[in-house]
């Protein structure tokens, strides 16, 4: 049996081009081909090459046409040690894919060469249960949920805009959610600021937000910042986060958030609402215009809606 397998492998190695990990790394960085990880799901979850497409060898015939629509696009397969990838390449070749290669030595050789790997956060059993609906969505999956759990998001304002944003960010599993606001809960807030409750009137909004969000999802770390933003403290604060969600209710703060996000290169998710009209925009430095590009200056006080 082993001799037949060895003969088969020898034949495949004569027919299928094997590429060294260093060469694969260069081509992958230049996007010269699709890098296909054909290992099992548990192997892929533990560690992988960043940007590789995952399709276990056992599912090639079932899903290749869906995930690899272009049969002319070059493909490099890799597995743990370089054997399964040869079989996978042979299967794809038989399915009509024109240019399929295998990475010699597999993922083990890639690691031994000191090339970069991605080790995503593994979900605990309780996290798998809580986020089961996310995990079943292909566009999110376990890797996406892991990215959410590792994310650090700062929410500016715990009022009418910040309340629903905070609830959904915490529920979705954002790992660390910072909330900055210097105000206290007032009775007139309660008809729209759903983070707060009647018994918290007079309580700092950030503390009220912490209680609500921690009760909703104890796995999300809530960092509270009871302060009025200035350019100086905003710069120090924003550096600790990956994304800023601007739920402020005044132009001074909106321009301040915009300017600091540009300075630090941080995406700014901006929201605004007036009566029955709402707006949401992502201002991402280096990828598009900023808030000042759209609105060079705030309107005169007498014309500004409140």
C-alpha positions in Angstrom: 0.0 0.0 0.0 2.8 2.4 1.0 4.7 1.7 -2.2 1.7 2.5 -4.3 1.2 5.8 -2.4 4.9 6.6 -2.9 4.7 5.9 -6.6 1.6 8.1 -6.8 3.4 10.9 -5.0 6.4 10.6 -7.2 4.2 10.8 -10.2 2.5 13.9 -8.9 5.8 15.6 -8.1 6.8 15.0 -11.7 3.6 16.5 -13.0 2.9 19.3 -10.5 5.3 22.2 -9.9 6.3 22.6 -6.3 7.2 26.1 -5.2 9.5 27.0 -2.2 7.9 29.0 0.6 10.1 32.0 0.0 9.0 32.2 -3.6 5.4 31.7 -2.5 5.7 34.6 -0.1 6.9 36.9 -2.8 4.2 36.0 -5.2 1.5 36.1 -2.5 2.6 39.7 -1.6 2.4 40.7 -5.2 -1.0 39.0 -5.6 0.3 36.9 -8.5 -1.9 33.9 -7.6 -4.6 32.6 -5.2 -3.0 31.0 -2.2 -5.2 28.1 -1.2 -5.0 26.5 2.3 -6.4 23.0 1.9 -5.9 21.9 5.6 -8.7 21.0 7.9 -10.7 23.7 9.7 -9.1 23.2 13.1 -5.6 23.5 11.5 -6.6 26.7 9.7 -8.1 28.2 12.9 -4.9 27.6 14.8 -2.6 29.4 12.4 -2.4 30.3 8.7 -0.8 32.5 6.1 -2.6 35.9 6.2 -4.8 36.4 3.1 -4.9 32.7 2.2 -8.3 31.3 1.0 -9.4 28.3 3.0 -11.0 25.3 1.3 -10.3 21.9 2.9 -9.2 19.2 0.5 -12.2 17.1 1.2 -14.6 19.9 0.0 -12.7 20.8 -3.2 -15.2 19.1 -5.6 -18.2 20.6 -3.7 -17.0 24.2 -3.3 -14.2 24.9 -5.7 -16.4 26.3 -8.5 -18.1 28.6 -6.0 -14.9 30.0 -4.5 -12.5 29.7 -7.5 -14.7 30.8 -10.4 -11.8 31.7 -12.7 -10.1 28.6 -13.9 -7.3 30.6 -15.6 -6.2 32.2 -12.3 -3.0 30.6 -11.0 -3.4 28.8 -7.7 -0.8 27.6 -5.2 -2.1 25.1 -2.7 -0.5 24.4 0.7 -1.2 22.0 3.6 0.8 21.1 6.7 3.6 19.2 5.1 3.3 19.4 1.4 1.5 16.1 0.6 -2.2 16.9 0.8 -1.5 20.0 -1.3 -0.2 17.8 -4.1 -3.4 15.7 -4.0 -5.4 18.9 -3.9 -3.6 20.4 -6.9 -4.1 17.2 -8.8 -7.9 17.3 -8.0 -8.1 20.9 -9.2 -6.2 20.2 -12.3 -8.6 17.4 -13.1 -11.5 19.8 -12.6 -10.1 22.1 -15.3 -8.0 24.6 -13.5 -5.1 25.5 -15.8 -2.3 26.5 -13.5 -2.2 24.8 -10.1 1.0 24.4 -8.0 1.9 23.1 -4.5 4.0 24.7 -1.8 6.9 22.4 -1.0 7.1 21.5 2.7 3.7 23.0 3.5 2.9 25.3 6.4 5.7 23.7 8.5 8.3 24.8 6.0 6.8 28.3 5.8 7.1 28.7 9.6 10.6 27.2 9.7 11.6 29.8 7.1 10.6 32.5 9.5 7.8 33.8 7.2 4.9 35.7 8.8 1.9 33.7 10.1 -1.4 34.7 11.5 -2.6 33.1 14.7 -6.2 34.2 15.2 -7.8 34.3 18.5 -9.5 31.0 19.3 -13.0 31.2 20.6 -13.9 29.7 23.9 -16.9 27.4 24.1 -19.1 30.1 25.7 -18.1 32.6 22.9 -19.0 30.0 20.3 -22.5 29.7 21.8 -23.0 33.5 22.2 -21.8 34.4 18.7 -23.1 31.3 16.9 -25.2 33.3 14.5 -22.2 35.4 13.5 -20.0 32.4 13.0 -22.5 30.8 10.6 -22.4 33.8 8.3 -19.6 33.2 5.8 -18.7 36.9 5.6 -18.0 36.9 9.4 -17.2 33.4 10.4 -14.9 32.5 13.3 -12.1 34.6 12.0 -14.3 37.7 11.7 -15.7 37.1 15.2 -12.2 36.8 16.5 -11.3 40.1 14.9 -14.3 41.7 16.6 -13.3 40.3 20.0 -9.8 41.8 19.4 -11.1 45.2 18.3 -10.8 48.4 20.3 -13.5 51.0 19.5 -14.0 54.4 21.0 -17.5 55.9 21.2 -17.7 59.7 21.5 -21.0 60.5 23.2 -23.4 58.3 25.2 -26.5 60.1 24.1 -29.1 59.6 21.3 -26.6 58.5 18.7 -24.2 56.8 21.0 -26.8 54.7 22.8 -27.9 52.4 20.0 -24.3 52.2 18.6 -22.9 51.2 21.9 -25.6 48.5 22.5 -25.0 46.9 19.1 -21.2 47.1 19.3 -21.2 45.4 22.7 -23.8 42.8 21.6 -21.7 42.0 18.5 -18.7 41.2 20.7 -16.4 44.2 20.2 -13.7 43.3 22.7 -13.0 46.7 24.1 -15.4 49.6 23.9 -14.4 53.0 25.2 -17.1 55.5 26.0 -16.3 59.2 26.4 -18.9 61.8 27.7 -18.8 64.5 30.4 -22.5 64.8 30.9 -25.0 63.3 33.4 -28.3 61.5 32.8 -31.3 63.8 32.7 -34.9 62.9 32.7 -35.4 64.5 29.2 -32.7 62.1 27.8 -34.7 58.9 28.6 -37.1 59.0 25.7 -34.2 58.3 23.2 -31.0 57.6 25.0 -31.7 53.9 25.6 -28.4 53.2 27.5 -29.9 55.0 30.6 -32.7 54.3 33.0 -34.9 56.4 35.4 -33.0 55.4 38.5 -29.8 56.7 37.1 -30.9 60.4 36.7 -27.9 62.5 37.9 -25.4 59.6 37.2 -22.5 60.3 34.9 -23.5 59.0 31.4 -20.3 56.9 31.1 -21.1 55.1 34.3 -24.7 54.5 33.3 -23.4 53.2 29.9 -20.9 50.9 31.7 -23.6 49.3 33.8 -26.0 48.7 30.8 -23.3 47.4 28.4 -21.7 45.1 31.0 -25.0 43.6 31.8 -25.7 43.1 28.1 -22.3 41.4 27.4 -19.9 40.8 30.3 -17.3 39.7 27.8 -16.9 43.2 26.4 -14.5 45.4 28.4 -16.0 48.9 28.9 -13.5 51.7 29.4 -15.1 55.0 30.6 -13.7 58.4 30.0 -15.7 61.1 32.0 -14.2 64.2 30.3 -14.7 67.0 27.9 -12.6 66.4 24.8 -9.9 68.8 23.9 -7.3 68.5 21.1 -4.7 67.5 23.7 -6.6 64.8 25.6 -8.2 63.6 22.4 -4.9 62.9 20.8 -3.7 60.8 23.8 -7.1 59.0 24.1 -7.6 58.2 20.4 -4.2 56.5 20.2 -5.5 53.7 22.4 -8.2 52.7 19.9 -8.5 51.4 16.3 -11.8 53.1 15.3 -13.6 56.2 16.6 -17.4 56.3 16.4 -18.5 59.9 16.6 -21.9 60.2 18.2 -21.4 63.8 19.4 -24.1 66.5 19.2 -22.2 69.7 18.5 -20.0 71.0 15.7 -17.0 71.8 17.8 -16.6 68.2 18.9 -17.3 66.9 15.4 -14.5 69.0 13.9 -12.2 68.0 16.8 -12.8 64.3 16.3 -12.2 64.7 12.5 -8.9 66.6 13.0 -7.5 64.2 15.5 -8.5 61.1 13.5 -6.8 62.6 10.4 -3.7 63.3 12.5 -3.5 59.8 13.8 -4.8 58.0 10.7 -7.8 56.5 12.5 -11.1 55.7 10.7 -13.9 58.0 11.9 -17.5 56.6 11.7 -19.7 59.7 11.9 -23.4 59.9 12.6 -25.9 62.7 12.8 -29.6 63.0 13.2 -32.2 65.9 13.0 -35.8 65.1 13.6 -36.7 62.4 11.0 -33.4 62.7 9.0 -30.3 60.7 9.7 -26.8 60.5 8.2 -23.9 58.0 8.6 -20.5 58.3 6.9 -17.1 56.7 7.3 -14.2 59.2 7.0 -11.1 57.0 6.6 -7.8 59.0 6.3 -6.0 58.2 3.1 -9.0 56.4 1.6 -11.4 59.2 1.0 -12.5 62.7 2.0 -12.8 63.9 5.6 -15.5 65.8 7.5 -13.9 69.2 6.7 -13.7 68.2 3.0 -17.5 68.0 3.0 -18.2 70.8 5.4 -15.2 73.3 5.5 -16.7 75.2 8.4 -19.6 74.9 10.7 -22.7 77.0 10.0 -23.3 80.3 11.8 -24.8 79.6 15.3 -28.1 81.2 14.3 -28.5 78.7 11.4 -27.3 75.6 13.1 -30.1 73.1 13.9 -30.3 71.9 17.5 
